[in-house]
Amino acid sequence: MAVHKHISRKLRLAKLGRQTRWAPFWTVPKIYGKGRRVHPGRHTVVKRSWRRIKTKA
């Protein structure tokens, strides 16, 4: 990939990077209640890693 990226490509890559983060910690008690201990990564919609699945950006 080029050293200098177009701003449109950079914005697309930034959006894809944000989608793969864990959900906020406060979503766990909001969804399941106070007693349940679940990993917040379970609530992330897009599960993509830069090693496994490539993007079209």
C-alpha positions in Angstrom: 0.0 0.0 0.0 1.2 3.5 -0.7 2.8 5.6 1.9 0.6 8.6 1.2 -3.1 7.5 1.3 -6.0 9.3 -0.3 -8.3 10.7 2.4 -11.3 8.6 1.2 -9.3 5.4 1.5 -8.1 6.5 5.0 -11.6 7.2 6.1 -12.8 3.8 4.8 -10.0 2.0 6.7 -10.7 4.0 9.9 -14.4 2.9 9.7 -13.5 -0.7 9.3 -11.1 -0.5 12.2 -13.8 0.9 14.5 -16.2 -1.8 13.5 -14.0 -4.6 14.9 -13.5 -3.2 18.4 -15.2 -4.7 21.4 -18.6 -3.3 22.4 -18.6 -1.0 25.5 -18.5 -2.7 28.8 -21.8 -1.3 30.0 -23.7 -3.2 27.3 -23.2 -6.4 29.2 -25.4 -5.6 32.2 -27.8 -3.7 30.0 -28.5 -6.8 27.9 -28.1 -9.7 30.4 -28.6 -8.1 33.8 -26.2 -7.5 36.6 -25.2 -11.1 37.5 -24.2 -12.4 34.1 -20.6 -12.2 33.1 -20.1 -12.2 29.3 -17.3 -10.8 27.2 -18.2 -7.5 25.5 -16.6 -8.8 22.3 -19.7 -11.0 21.8 -21.8 -7.9 21.0 -19.5 -6.7 18.3 -21.3 -7.2 15.0 -18.3 -7.4 12.6 -15.7 -9.9 13.7 -12.8 -9.3 11.3 -9.0 -9.6 11.8 -6.4 -8.0 9.5 -4.7 -11.4 9.3 -7.7 -13.6 8.4 -10.2 -11.7 6.3 -9.1 -8.9 3.9 -11.2 -5.9 3.0 -11.9 -4.3 -0.4 -10.5 -0.9 0.7 
